[in-house]
Amino acid sequence: MINLFEHYDSKTAILYQTLELAGQNHFTTVINDNGFLPDTMTSPYQFFANYQVTEGSKPQFFNDIKVPRFWEIEGNNEQAWIKDKGKIRGNIYYKPHYKARIVSHVEWLSEQGKVRFIDHYTKHGVKYAQTTLDKDETPILKKYMNQKGQEVIYENYKTKNIVLDWEGKTYLFDTQANFILFYLKVIHADLSKILINSLATSFAVIYFLKEPSESIVFWQEHIQNEIPENMKLIFEENVNRHTQLVIPEKDEYEAVMNRLNLSEQKYVSQAGYVYDFKKENQYGHNALIMTNSDQIANLELLIRENDTIHFHIGALTEMSSALMDLGKYDNVNLYPSVEQTTIQSLYTQCDLYLDINEGNEIEDAVKKAFDYNLLILAYSDTLHNAFVTAVAHRFEKAEQASQLSSFIQSIYADKAQFKQALAHQHTHANEIDISTLTGILD
């Protein structure tokens, strides 16, 4: 069996973790390599480029990007810029939720300020691809290079063709699906059972497989008014291919089932996700906020009205005077320019996470709070992670600040309410046990 994923994103990460925890440790390949795949995954690019991790390899730090003479690089914790005499000629983007200021890609601008090229980097600091854009900033071509800078794969976004230069030969593919079918053939992948989580290229691959196979489609998206056309193909009788549709979200499962007839419903199963929480919640009186902004609505009100709760506020940068002033309260600890070891200690110490800061999320803070089994309460206006934040635990920052404060007081007044709220959070995130999942997949 293999896992054939379209992209490696947050949803794929949760699914992959679920499969690993359930003992489903299968060969995993990702069609569109973003340069930051886990070491346990591979991709067509890595295979055809013979990508190797060399001794001493390290990520590309923002100010190590090569620029023309006399050009400068300026940056902060969010982004960096390449400038020529003050004029921006490039935008440097960091990999989100990764090490500080590590580059994922760089946009190079024309004299008119239009993006013309995008350089893509791996987590080992290798420039592995470059995208070319037209005058309207529409991507037209992406080329992939090996670690010697030699071009290996060309993907034309307009014609949809892919050209591969490999082992002294040139191959032309009219679709990405045919390219992936070729890749799976040359690596001798076990195609008797394939798990995918997209109805795009990976679904086309299993649909056009000539060999008899069994397929599992993990549907992690949401239908609109009707069943997608590609999904309808799952319910067709095909002697070469048996496909099972697995839906982890309960509401989505019901929405799909309500649109199918009885003969189609037999192809659909409801599942969920398996989680490995890093600690048990102790229902202690320690609340955590991670922020790089001092825009935290009603924070002082919450601090005053909940004086039995100790508020720990961490930031990767220096804090403004407005935040530092909150240190006057006995139940507040401030951590400006907080170190990673301290962050981990705070997640271990705290049992409540308040997602109430405006601005960008730092350190994948809310998902990390979920992984550490903290109860998450949030403002719906500035919500950073809806997937792990139960609807009942979201409050309007303008109208419901008092309700948020009252909710905090109620869960600490009654431990059973705290336990119930945490269980509701797990249900919202579609938690299931390992035996349920293996019963579906086996």
KAFEN-V264333 format. One record per pair of residues at least 6 apart in sequence whose C-alpha atoms are under 8 Angstrom apart, sorted by the first residue. I is the first residue (numbers start at 1). GAP is how many residues later the second one is. D is the distance in whole Angstrom. If there is no record, write none. Layout:
i:I gap:GAP d:D
i:I gap:GAP d:D
This chain:
i:1 gap:25 d:6
i:1 gap:26 d:7
i:1 gap:189 d:6
i:1 gap:190 d:6
i:1 gap:191 d:6
i:1 gap:192 d:5
i:1 gap:193 d:6
i:1 gap:194 d:8
i:2 gap:24 d:5
i:2 gap:25 d:5
i:2 gap:26 d:6
i:2 gap:27 d:8
i:2 gap:187 d:7
i:2 gap:188 d:7
i:2 gap:189 d:7
i:2 gap:191 d:7
i:2 gap:192 d:5
i:2 gap:193 d:6
i:3 gap:23 d:7
i:3 gap:24 d:6
i:3 gap:25 d:5
i:3 gap:26 d:6
i:3 gap:191 d:6
i:3 gap:192 d:5
i:3 gap:193 d:6
i:4 gap:24 d:6
i:4 gap:25 d:5
i:4 gap:26 d:6
i:4 gap:27 d:7
i:4 gap:190 d:7
i:4 gap:191 d:6
i:4 gap:192 d:5
i:4 gap:193 d:8
i:4 gap:198 d:7
i:5 gap:7 d:7
i:5 gap:23 d:8
i:5 gap:24 d:6
i:5 gap:25 d:5
i:5 gap:26 d:6
i:5 gap:190 d:8
i:5 gap:191 d:6
i:5 gap:192 d:6
i:5 gap:193 d:7
i:5 gap:197 d:7
i:6 gap:24 d:6
i:6 gap:25 d:5
i:6 gap:26 d:6
i:6 gap:190 d:8
i:6 gap:191 d:7
i:6 gap:192 d:6
i:6 gap:194 d:8
i:6 gap:195 d:7
i:6 gap:196 d:6
i:7 gap:23 d:6
i:7 gap:24 d:6
i:7 gap:25 d:5
i:7 gap:26 d:7
i:7 gap:27 d:8
i:8 gap:22 d:7
i:8 gap:24 d:8
i:8 gap:25 d:8
i:8 gap:26 d:7
i:8 gap:29 d:7
i:11 gap:209 d:7
i:12 gap:185 d:8
i:14 gap:259 d:7
i:15 gap:258 d:7
i:17 gap:257 d:8
i:17 gap:258 d:8
i:18 gap:255 d:6
i:18 gap:256 d:5
i:18 gap:257 d:7
i:19 gap:6 d:7
i:19 gap:255 d:8
i:21 gap:253 d:7
i:21 gap:254 d:8
i:21 gap:255 d:8
i:21 gap:413 d:7
i:22 gap:252 d:7
i:22 gap:412 d:5
i:22 gap:413 d:8
i:22 gap:415 d:7
i:22 gap:416 d:7
i:27 gap:14 d:7
i:28 gap:12 d:7
i:28 gap:13 d:5
i:28 gap:14 d:7
i:29 gap:12 d:6
i:29 gap:13 d:5
i:29 gap:14 d:5
i:29 gap:15 d:8
i:30 gap:11 d:7
i:30 gap:12 d:6
i:30 gap:13 d:5
i:30 gap:14 d:8
i:31 gap:12 d:6
i:31 gap:13 d:6
i:31 gap:149 d:8
i:31 gap:171 d:8
i:32 gap:11 d:7
i:33 gap:10 d:6
i:33 gap:11 d:8
i:33 gap:12 d:7
i:34 gap:88 d:7
i:35 gap:69 d:8
i:35 gap:85 d:8
i:35 gap:86 d:6
i:35 gap:87 d:4
i:35 gap:88 d:6
i:35 gap:93 d:8
i:36 gap:86 d:6
i:36 gap:87 d:5
i:44 gap:136 d:7
i:44 gap:139 d:6
i:45 gap:6 d:8
i:45 gap:99 d:7
i:45 gap:108 d:8
i:48 gap:104 d:7
i:48 gap:118 d:7
i:49 gap:96 d:7
i:49 gap:97 d:5
i:49 gap:98 d:8
i:49 gap:103 d:6
i:50 gap:96 d:7
i:51 gap:95 d:7
i:51 gap:96 d:7
i:53 gap:71 d:7
i:57 gap:67 d:5
i:57 gap:68 d:7
i:58 gap:65 d:7
i:58 gap:66 d:5
i:58 gap:67 d:6
i:59 gap:43 d:6
i:59 gap:44 d:7
i:59 gap:63 d:7
i:59 gap:64 d:5
i:59 gap:65 d:4
i:59 gap:66 d:4
i:59 gap:67 d:8
i:60 gap:42 d:6
i:60 gap:43 d:6
i:60 gap:61 d:7
i:60 gap:63 d:7
i:60 gap:64 d:7
i:60 gap:65 d:4
i:60 gap:66 d:8
i:61 gap:40 d:6
i:61 gap:41 d:5
i:61 gap:42 d:6
i:61 gap:64 d:8
i:62 gap:13 d:8
i:62 gap:18 d:7
i:62 gap:30 d:7
i:62 gap:32 d:8
i:62 gap:39 d:6
i:62 gap:40 d:6
i:62 gap:41 d:6
i:63 gap:10 d:6
i:63 gap:11 d:8
i:67 gap:15 d:8
i:70 gap:14 d:7
i:71 gap:11 d:7
i:71 gap:12 d:6
i:71 gap:13 d:5
i:71 gap:14 d:7
i:72 gap:10 d:6
i:72 gap:11 d:5
i:72 gap:12 d:7
i:73 gap:7 d:7
i:73 gap:8 d:6
i:73 gap:9 d:5
i:73 gap:10 d:6
i:74 gap:6 d:6
i:74 gap:7 d:5
i:74 gap:8 d:7
i:74 gap:9 d:8
i:75 gap:6 d:6
i:77 gap:23 d:7
i:77 gap:24 d:6
i:77 gap:240 d:8
i:78 gap:15 d:8
i:78 gap:16 d:7
i:78 gap:23 d:8
i:79 gap:12 d:8
i:79 gap:13 d:6
i:79 gap:14 d:5
i:79 gap:15 d:6
i:79 gap:22 d:8
i:80 gap:11 d:6
i:80 gap:12 d:5
i:80 gap:13 d:7
i:81 gap:7 d:6
i:81 gap:8 d:8
i:81 gap:9 d:6
i:81 gap:10 d:5
i:81 gap:11 d:6
i:82 gap:6 d:6
i:82 gap:7 d:5
i:82 gap:8 d:5
i:82 gap:9 d:6
i:82 gap:10 d:7
i:83 gap:6 d:5
i:83 gap:7 d:7
i:88 gap:21 d:8
i:88 gap:25 d:8
i:89 gap:19 d:6
i:89 gap:20 d:5
i:89 gap:21 d:7
i:89 gap:22 d:8
i:89 gap:24 d:7
i:90 gap:16 d:7
i:90 gap:17 d:5
i:90 gap:18 d:4
i:90 gap:19 d:5
i:91 gap:15 d:6
i:91 gap:16 d:5
i:91 gap:17 d:7
i:91 gap:18 d:8
i:92 gap:11 d:7
i:92 gap:13 d:6
i:92 gap:14 d:5
i:92 gap:15 d:6
i:93 gap:10 d:6
i:93 gap:11 d:6
i:93 gap:12 d:6
i:93 gap:13 d:6
i:94 gap:6 d:8
i:94 gap:7 d:5
i:94 gap:8 d:5
i:94 gap:9 d:4
i:94 gap:10 d:5
i:94 gap:11 d:7
i:95 gap:6 d:8
i:95 gap:7 d:6
i:95 gap:8 d:6
i:95 gap:9 d:5
i:96 gap:268 d:8
i:97 gap:265 d:7
i:97 gap:266 d:5
i:97 gap:267 d:5
i:98 gap:265 d:7
i:103 gap:18 d:7
i:104 gap:16 d:6
i:104 gap:17 d:5
i:104 gap:18 d:7
i:104 gap:19 d:8
i:105 gap:13 d:7
i:105 gap:14 d:5
i:105 gap:15 d:4
i:105 gap:16 d:6
i:106 gap:12 d:5
i:106 gap:13 d:5
i:106 gap:14 d:7
i:107 gap:8 d:6
i:107 gap:9 d:8
i:107 gap:10 d:6
i:107 gap:11 d:5
i:107 gap:12 d:7
i:108 gap:7 d:6
i:108 gap:8 d:6
i:108 gap:9 d:5
i:108 gap:10 d:6
i:108 gap:11 d:8
i:109 gap:6 d:4
i:109 gap:7 d:6
i:109 gap:8 d:7
i:110 gap:6 d:6
i:114 gap:21 d:7
i:114 gap:22 d:8
i:114 gap:23 d:7
i:115 gap:18 d:7
i:115 gap:22 d:6
i:116 gap:16 d:6
i:116 gap:17 d:5
i:116 gap:18 d:7
i:116 gap:19 d:7
i:116 gap:21 d:7
i:117 gap:13 d:7
i:117 gap:14 d:6
i:117 gap:15 d:5
i:117 gap:16 d:6
i:118 gap:12 d:5
i:118 gap:13 d:5
i:118 gap:14 d:7
i:119 gap:8 d:7
i:119 gap:9 d:8
i:119 gap:10 d:6
i:119 gap:11 d:5
i:119 gap:12 d:7
i:120 gap:7 d:6
i:120 gap:8 d:6
i:120 gap:9 d:5
i:120 gap:10 d:6
i:120 gap:11 d:8
i:121 gap:6 d:4
i:121 gap:7 d:6
i:121 gap:8 d:7
i:122 gap:6 d:7
i:126 gap:21 d:7
i:127 gap:18 d:8
i:127 gap:20 d:8
i:128 gap:16 d:6
i:128 gap:17 d:5
i:128 gap:18 d:6
i:128 gap:19 d:7
i:128 gap:21 d:8
i:129 gap:13 d:7
i:129 gap:14 d:5
i:129 gap:15 d:4
i:129 gap:16 d:6
i:130 gap:12 d:6
i:130 gap:13 d:5
i:130 gap:14 d:7
i:131 gap:8 d:7
i:131 gap:9 d:8
i:131 gap:10 d:6
i:131 gap:11 d:4
i:131 gap:12 d:7
i:132 gap:7 d:6
i:132 gap:8 d:6
i:132 gap:9 d:5
i:132 gap:10 d:6
i:133 gap:6 d:4
i:133 gap:7 d:5
i:133 gap:8 d:7
i:134 gap:6 d:7
i:139 gap:18 d:7
i:140 gap:16 d:6
i:140 gap:17 d:5
i:140 gap:18 d:6
i:141 gap:13 d:7
i:141 gap:14 d:6
i:141 gap:15 d:5
i:141 gap:16 d:6
i:141 gap:17 d:8
i:142 gap:12 d:6
i:142 gap:13 d:5
i:142 gap:14 d:7
i:142 gap:15 d:8
i:143 gap:8 d:7
i:143 gap:9 d:7
i:143 gap:10 d:6
i:143 gap:11 d:4
i:143 gap:12 d:6
i:144 gap:7 d:6
i:144 gap:8 d:6
i:144 gap:9 d:5
i:144 gap:10 d:6
i:145 gap:6 d:4
i:145 gap:7 d:5
i:145 gap:8 d:7
i:146 gap:6 d:7
i:151 gap:14 d:8
i:152 gap:12 d:6
i:152 gap:13 d:5
i:152 gap:14 d:7
i:153 gap:9 d:7
i:153 gap:10 d:6
i:153 gap:11 d:5
i:153 gap:12 d:6
i:154 gap:8 d:6
i:154 gap:9 d:5
i:154 gap:10 d:7
i:155 gap:6 d:6
i:155 gap:7 d:5
i:155 gap:8 d:7
i:156 gap:6 d:6
i:160 gap:14 d:7
i:160 gap:15 d:6
i:160 gap:16 d:7
i:161 gap:11 d:7
i:161 gap:12 d:6
i:161 gap:13 d:5
i:161 gap:14 d:6
i:161 gap:15 d:7
i:162 gap:10 d:6
i:162 gap:11 d:5
i:162 gap:12 d:7
i:162 gap:13 d:7
i:162 gap:14 d:7
i:162 gap:17 d:7
i:163 gap:7 d:7
i:163 gap:8 d:6
i:163 gap:9 d:5
i:163 gap:10 d:6
i:164 gap:6 d:6
i:164 gap:7 d:5
i:164 gap:8 d:7
i:165 gap:6 d:6
i:173 gap:6 d:6
i:176 gap:25 d:7
i:177 gap:24 d:5
i:177 gap:25 d:7
i:177 gap:27 d:6
i:177 gap:28 d:5
i:178 gap:27 d:7
i:180 gap:25 d:7
i:181 gap:24 d:6
i:181 gap:28 d:8
i:191 gap:22 d:7
i:192 gap:20 d:7
i:192 gap:21 d:5
i:192 gap:22 d:6
i:193 gap:20 d:6
i:193 gap:21 d:5
i:193 gap:22 d:5
i:193 gap:23 d:8
i:194 gap:12 d:8
i:194 gap:19 d:8
i:194 gap:20 d:6
i:194 gap:21 d:5
i:194 gap:22 d:6
i:195 gap:20 d:6
i:195 gap:21 d:5
i:195 gap:22 d:6
i:195 gap:23 d:7
i:196 gap:6 d:6
i:196 gap:7 d:7
i:196 gap:19 d:8
i:196 gap:20 d:6
i:196 gap:21 d:5
i:196 gap:22 d:6
i:197 gap:20 d:5
i:197 gap:21 d:5
i:197 gap:22 d:6
i:197 gap:23 d:7
i:198 gap:19 d:7
i:198 gap:20 d:7
i:198 gap:21 d:7
i:198 gap:22 d:8
i:199 gap:31 d:6
i:199 gap:32 d:7
i:206 gap:9 d:7
i:207 gap:34 d:8
i:210 gap:30 d:7
i:211 gap:29 d:7
i:212 gap:27 d:7
i:212 gap:28 d:4
i:212 gap:29 d:6
i:213 gap:27 d:6
i:213 gap:28 d:5
i:213 gap:29 d:7
i:214 gap:27 d:6
i:214 gap:28 d:5
i:214 gap:29 d:6
i:215 gap:26 d:7
i:215 gap:27 d:6
i:215 gap:28 d:5
i:215 gap:29 d:6
i:216 gap:27 d:6
i:216 gap:28 d:5
i:216 gap:29 d:6
i:216 gap:30 d:7
i:216 gap:225 d:8
i:217 gap:26 d:7
i:217 gap:27 d:6
i:217 gap:28 d:5
i:217 gap:29 d:6
i:218 gap:27 d:6
i:218 gap:28 d:5
i:218 gap:29 d:6
i:218 gap:30 d:8
i:219 gap:26 d:7
i:219 gap:27 d:6
i:219 gap:28 d:5
i:219 gap:29 d:7
i:220 gap:27 d:7
i:220 gap:28 d:7
i:220 gap:29 d:8
i:222 gap:30 d:6
i:223 gap:29 d:8
i:223 gap:32 d:8
i:223 gap:33 d:7
i:226 gap:33 d:7
i:227 gap:29 d:7
i:227 gap:32 d:7
i:234 gap:9 d:6
i:234 gap:10 d:7
i:234 gap:11 d:8
i:234 gap:33 d:8
i:235 gap:8 d:8
i:235 gap:29 d:6
i:235 gap:32 d:7
i:243 gap:24 d:7
i:244 gap:23 d:5
i:244 gap:24 d:6
i:244 gap:25 d:8
i:245 gap:22 d:6
i:245 gap:23 d:5
i:245 gap:24 d:6
i:246 gap:22 d:6
i:246 gap:23 d:5
i:246 gap:24 d:6
i:246 gap:25 d:6
i:247 gap:6 d:6
i:247 gap:21 d:7
i:247 gap:22 d:6
i:247 gap:23 d:5
i:247 gap:24 d:6
i:247 gap:25 d:7
i:248 gap:22 d:6
i:248 gap:23 d:4
i:248 gap:24 d:4
i:248 gap:25 d:7
i:248 gap:182 d:7
i:249 gap:21 d:7
i:249 gap:22 d:7
i:249 gap:23 d:6
i:249 gap:181 d:6
i:250 gap:20 d:7
i:250 gap:180 d:7
i:253 gap:16 d:8
i:253 gap:17 d:6
i:257 gap:8 d:6
i:257 gap:11 d:8
i:269 gap:171 d:7
i:271 gap:161 d:7
i:271 gap:165 d:7
i:271 gap:166 d:6
i:271 gap:169 d:7
i:272 gap:158 d:5
i:272 gap:159 d:6
i:272 gap:160 d:5
i:272 gap:165 d:7
i:273 gap:156 d:8
i:273 gap:157 d:6
i:273 gap:158 d:5
i:273 gap:159 d:6
i:273 gap:160 d:8
i:274 gap:157 d:6
i:274 gap:158 d:6
i:274 gap:159 d:6
i:274 gap:160 d:6
i:275 gap:96 d:8
i:275 gap:156 d:7
i:276 gap:95 d:7
i:277 gap:93 d:8
i:277 gap:94 d:5
i:277 gap:95 d:6
i:277 gap:96 d:6
i:278 gap:93 d:6
i:278 gap:94 d:5
i:278 gap:95 d:7
i:279 gap:69 d:7
i:279 gap:93 d:6
i:279 gap:94 d:6
i:280 gap:92 d:8
i:280 gap:93 d:6
i:281 gap:70 d:6
i:281 gap:91 d:8
i:281 gap:92 d:6
i:281 gap:93 d:6
i:282 gap:69 d:6
i:283 gap:68 d:6
i:283 gap:69 d:8
i:283 gap:129 d:8
i:283 gap:132 d:7
i:283 gap:135 d:7
i:284 gap:66 d:7
i:284 gap:67 d:6
i:285 gap:23 d:7
i:285 gap:24 d:5
i:285 gap:25 d:6
i:285 gap:65 d:8
i:285 gap:66 d:7
i:285 gap:67 d:8
i:285 gap:127 d:8
i:286 gap:23 d:6
i:286 gap:24 d:5
i:286 gap:25 d:6
i:286 gap:26 d:7
i:286 gap:63 d:7
i:286 gap:64 d:5
i:286 gap:65 d:6
i:286 gap:66 d:6
i:287 gap:22 d:7
i:287 gap:23 d:6
i:287 gap:24 d:5
i:287 gap:25 d:6
i:287 gap:63 d:6
i:287 gap:64 d:6
i:287 gap:65 d:5
i:287 gap:66 d:6
i:287 gap:67 d:7
i:288 gap:23 d:6
i:288 gap:24 d:5
i:288 gap:25 d:6
i:288 gap:26 d:8
i:288 gap:58 d:7
i:288 gap:59 d:8
i:288 gap:62 d:6
i:288 gap:63 d:8
i:288 gap:64 d:6
i:288 gap:65 d:5
i:288 gap:66 d:6
i:289 gap:22 d:8
i:289 gap:23 d:6
i:289 gap:24 d:5
i:289 gap:25 d:6
i:289 gap:64 d:6
i:289 gap:65 d:6
i:289 gap:66 d:7
i:289 gap:67 d:8
i:289 gap:68 d:8
i:290 gap:23 d:6
i:290 gap:24 d:5
i:290 gap:25 d:6
i:290 gap:65 d:8
i:290 gap:67 d:8
i:290 gap:71 d:8
i:290 gap:72 d:7
i:290 gap:75 d:7
i:291 gap:22 d:7
i:291 gap:23 d:6
i:291 gap:24 d:5
i:291 gap:25 d:8
i:291 gap:66 d:6
i:291 gap:70 d:7
i:291 gap:71 d:7
i:292 gap:23 d:5
i:292 gap:24 d:6
i:292 gap:25 d:6
i:292 gap:27 d:8
i:292 gap:67 d:8
i:292 gap:68 d:8
i:292 gap:70 d:7
i:293 gap:26 d:8
i:293 gap:64 d:7
i:293 gap:65 d:7
i:293 gap:66 d:6
i:294 gap:25 d:8
i:294 gap:26 d:7
i:294 gap:28 d:7
i:294 gap:29 d:6
i:294 gap:63 d:8
i:295 gap:62 d:6
i:295 gap:63 d:6
i:295 gap:64 d:8
i:296 gap:60 d:6
i:296 gap:61 d:4
i:296 gap:62 d:6
i:297 gap:59 d:7
i:297 gap:60 d:7
i:297 gap:100 d:7
i:298 gap:99 d:8
i:298 gap:103 d:7
i:300 gap:26 d:7
i:302 gap:103 d:6
i:303 gap:6 d:8
i:303 gap:8 d:7
i:303 gap:26 d:8
i:303 gap:28 d:7
i:303 gap:29 d:8
i:305 gap:100 d:7
i:306 gap:99 d:7
i:306 gap:102 d:8
i:306 gap:103 d:7
i:307 gap:24 d:6
i:308 gap:23 d:7
i:309 gap:22 d:7
i:310 gap:21 d:5
i:310 gap:22 d:6
i:310 gap:23 d:8
i:311 gap:20 d:6
i:311 gap:21 d:5
i:311 gap:22 d:6
i:312 gap:20 d:6
i:312 gap:21 d:5
i:312 gap:22 d:6
i:312 gap:23 d:8
i:312 gap:34 d:8
i:313 gap:19 d:8
i:313 gap:20 d:6
i:313 gap:21 d:5
i:313 gap:22 d:6
i:314 gap:20 d:6
i:314 gap:21 d:5
i:314 gap:22 d:6
i:314 gap:23 d:8
i:314 gap:24 d:6
i:314 gap:29 d:8
i:315 gap:20 d:6
i:315 gap:21 d:5
i:315 gap:22 d:6
i:315 gap:23 d:6
i:316 gap:20 d:6
i:316 gap:21 d:4
i:316 gap:22 d:5
i:316 gap:23 d:8
i:317 gap:19 d:6
i:317 gap:20 d:4
i:317 gap:21 d:8
i:318 gap:18 d:5
i:318 gap:19 d:5
i:319 gap:17 d:6
i:319 gap:18 d:8
i:324 gap:10 d:7
i:326 gap:6 d:7
i:327 gap:6 d:6
i:327 gap:7 d:7
i:347 gap:21 d:8
i:347 gap:22 d:7
i:347 gap:25 d:6
i:347 gap:27 d:8
i:348 gap:24 d:7
i:350 gap:24 d:7
i:351 gap:22 d:7
i:351 gap:23 d:5
i:351 gap:24 d:6
i:352 gap:22 d:5
i:352 gap:23 d:5
i:352 gap:24 d:6
i:352 gap:25 d:8
i:353 gap:13 d:8
i:353 gap:16 d:6
i:353 gap:21 d:6
i:353 gap:22 d:6
i:353 gap:23 d:5
i:353 gap:24 d:6
i:354 gap:22 d:6
i:354 gap:23 d:5
i:354 gap:24 d:6
i:355 gap:11 d:7
i:355 gap:21 d:7
i:355 gap:22 d:6
i:355 gap:23 d:4
i:355 gap:24 d:7
i:355 gap:27 d:8
i:355 gap:28 d:7
i:355 gap:29 d:7
i:356 gap:21 d:8
i:356 gap:22 d:5
i:356 gap:23 d:5
i:356 gap:26 d:7
i:356 gap:27 d:8
i:357 gap:25 d:7
i:358 gap:24 d:6
i:359 gap:23 d:8
i:361 gap:23 d:6
i:366 gap:10 d:8
i:366 gap:18 d:7
i:366 gap:19 d:6
i:366 gap:22 d:8
i:367 gap:18 d:7
i:367 gap:21 d:7
i:369 gap:6 d:8
i:369 gap:7 d:7
i:370 gap:6 d:7
i:370 gap:18 d:7
i:374 gap:48 d:8
i:375 gap:46 d:7
i:375 gap:47 d:6
i:375 gap:50 d:7
i:376 gap:13 d:6
i:376 gap:17 d:7
i:376 gap:49 d:8
i:377 gap:12 d:7
i:377 gap:16 d:5
i:377 gap:17 d:6
i:377 gap:18 d:8
i:378 gap:11 d:7
i:378 gap:15 d:6
i:378 gap:16 d:5
i:378 gap:17 d:6
i:379 gap:15 d:5
i:379 gap:16 d:5
i:379 gap:17 d:5
i:379 gap:18 d:6
i:380 gap:14 d:5
i:380 gap:15 d:6
i:380 gap:16 d:6
i:380 gap:17 d:7
i:381 gap:15 d:6
i:381 gap:16 d:7
i:387 gap:41 d:8
i:387 gap:42 d:6
i:388 gap:37 d:7
i:388 gap:38 d:8
i:388 gap:40 d:7
i:388 gap:41 d:5
i:389 gap:36 d:7
i:389 gap:39 d:7
i:389 gap:40 d:8
i:390 gap:34 d:7
i:390 gap:35 d:5
i:390 gap:38 d:6
i:390 gap:39 d:8
i:395 gap:6 d:7
i:395 gap:8 d:8
i:395 gap:9 d:6
i:410 gap:7 d:7
i:411 gap:6 d:5
i:411 gap:7 d:5
i:412 gap:6 d:7
